[in-house]
Structures are given as structure tokens and as C-alpha cells.
Amino acid sequence: GLSMGGLQTLDIGLTRLDTFAALGVFSSGWFPDRREQFETENQELLKAAEPNKKLKLFWIANGKPDIAYKNNQAMLEMLDKYKVRYTYVEGKGGHDWGSWKNHLYVFAPLLFRDDK
């Protein structure tokens, strides 16, 4: 998901791990109040590190000058707190299609690899 779609990816994907095998979050991260709410409402899921057991790919990308950078970094800290594994890619682009297409170019082939 891109930007707001990334928030939806986090909210929907992380709470429906039996439905999704991969999540891609581009230029996004919960706003502080929503991050706290998600953490509170999903303590069991996070403490058990359920995403590690169910997701084949949890891919997060953000540019350093991106307007979502601060929220993204706080989200990564929360995921680290619960030892949720993810791949993080930091680009040089901002909150725009030029940045997203570069991240998509790297992310999309990962969806089709056969690791087993």
C-alpha cells in the first residue's frame, strides 16, 4: 500500500494473517494515536510475533525526506520492540510516484519467488 494505502495494509494485513502471505508498505507508518491504539488492541498478536510465523514477506520502504518518515521510524521501533521481522529499504526519494515506482520495482519480484 502506498501512503494511506500503507496504513490500510498495516491495519488489515497484520490483523488477517491467515489471508495474506505478504505485505508491502510504502511511505507509511501509523500516526502516533493510531499506532498506540493498534499496539493496545493487538498485544497478543504482537507478543507472540504472529507476523513472523505467518508472513513470507513483510516489506517496508520509505524515503528519508518523505513526509511519512517520522511515523515510519516510530512504527519500525514498535515492530522491533515485539521482534516482528521485516525488510526495510530506505530510498532517497520523497512521498511521490517516482519513489514508489522504484520501491515497487524491487518489491514486486519478491512476491513471486519460490523459497520452499
C-alpha positions as CSV (number, residue, x, y, z in Angstrom):
1,G,0.0,0.0,0.0
2,L,1.2,3.5,-0.8
3,S,0.8,6.2,1.8
4,M,-2.7,6.0,3.2
5,G,-2.9,2.5,1.5
6,G,0.1,1.6,3.6
7,L,-1.9,2.4,6.7
8,Q,-4.7,0.2,5.4
9,T,-2.1,-2.6,4.6
10,L,-0.9,-2.4,8.2
11,D,-4.3,-2.4,9.8
12,I,-5.9,-5.0,7.6
13,G,-2.9,-7.2,6.7
14,L,-1.4,-7.6,10.2
15,T,-4.8,-8.5,11.7
16,R,-5.7,-11.0,9.0
17,L,-2.6,-13.1,8.8
18,D,-4.5,-16.2,7.6
19,T,-5.5,-14.2,4.5
20,F,-2.2,-12.6,3.4
21,A,1.2,-14.1,2.9
22,A,3.0,-10.8,2.0
23,L,2.6,-7.2,3.0
24,G,4.2,-4.2,1.3
25,V,4.2,-0.8,3.0
26,F,5.4,2.2,1.0
27,S,5.9,5.7,2.5
28,S,3.7,5.0,5.5
29,G,3.6,4.4,9.2
30,W,0.8,4.8,11.8
31,F,0.1,8.2,13.1
32,P,1.0,8.2,16.9
33,D,-2.5,7.8,18.2
34,R,-3.4,5.0,15.8
35,R,0.0,3.3,16.5
36,E,-0.8,3.3,20.2
37,Q,-4.3,2.0,19.5
38,F,-3.1,-0.8,17.2
39,E,-0.5,-1.8,19.8
40,T,-3.1,-1.9,22.6
41,E,-5.7,-3.8,20.6
42,N,-3.2,-6.3,19.2
43,Q,-1.0,-7.1,22.2
44,E,-1.4,-10.9,21.9
45,L,-0.6,-10.9,18.2
46,L,2.5,-8.7,18.7
47,K,3.8,-10.5,21.8
48,A,3.5,-13.9,20.0
49,A,5.2,-12.3,17.0
50,E,2.5,-13.8,14.8
51,P,3.6,-12.0,11.7
52,N,6.9,-13.9,11.9
53,K,5.0,-17.2,11.8
54,K,2.5,-16.3,9.0
55,L,4.1,-13.8,6.6
56,K,6.5,-14.9,4.0
57,L,7.4,-11.2,3.3
58,F,6.9,-8.1,5.3
59,W,8.5,-5.3,3.2
60,I,8.6,-1.7,4.3
61,A,10.1,1.1,2.2
62,N,10.4,4.8,2.9
63,G,12.5,7.7,1.7
64,K,14.4,9.8,4.1
65,P,12.9,13.1,3.0
66,D,9.4,11.6,2.9
67,I,6.7,13.3,5.0
68,A,5.8,9.9,6.5
69,Y,9.4,9.3,7.6
70,K,8.9,10.1,11.3
71,N,5.8,7.9,11.6
72,N,7.6,5.2,9.7
73,Q,10.6,5.2,12.0
74,A,8.3,5.1,15.1
75,M,6.4,2.1,13.5
76,L,9.7,0.3,13.0
77,E,10.6,0.9,16.6
78,M,7.3,-0.6,17.7
79,L,7.8,-3.7,15.4
80,D,11.4,-4.1,16.8
81,K,10.0,-3.9,20.3
82,Y,8.0,-7.1,19.6
83,K,10.7,-8.7,17.4
84,V,8.5,-8.6,14.4
85,R,10.7,-9.3,11.3
86,Y,10.5,-7.1,8.3
87,T,12.7,-6.0,5.4
88,Y,13.3,-2.2,5.4
89,V,14.5,-0.3,2.4
90,E,15.3,3.4,2.7
91,G,15.4,5.4,-0.5
92,K,16.4,8.9,-1.4
93,G,13.0,9.9,-2.8
94,G,10.1,11.6,-1.1
95,H,6.4,11.0,-0.9
96,D,5.8,10.6,-4.7
97,W,5.3,8.2,-7.5
98,G,9.0,8.4,-8.5
99,S,10.0,6.9,-5.2
100,W,7.1,4.4,-5.1
101,K,7.8,3.0,-8.6
102,N,11.5,2.4,-7.6
103,H,10.4,0.5,-4.5
104,L,7.7,-1.4,-6.4
105,Y,10.4,-2.4,-9.0
106,V,12.3,-4.1,-6.1
107,F,9.3,-5.4,-4.2
108,A,7.1,-7.0,-6.9
109,P,9.5,-9.8,-8.0
110,L,9.9,-10.8,-4.3
111,L,6.2,-11.8,-4.3
112,F,6.8,-14.4,-7.0
113,R,9.9,-16.1,-5.7
114,D,9.7,-19.7,-4.5
115,D,11.5,-20.1,-1.2
116,K,10.3,-23.6,-0.4
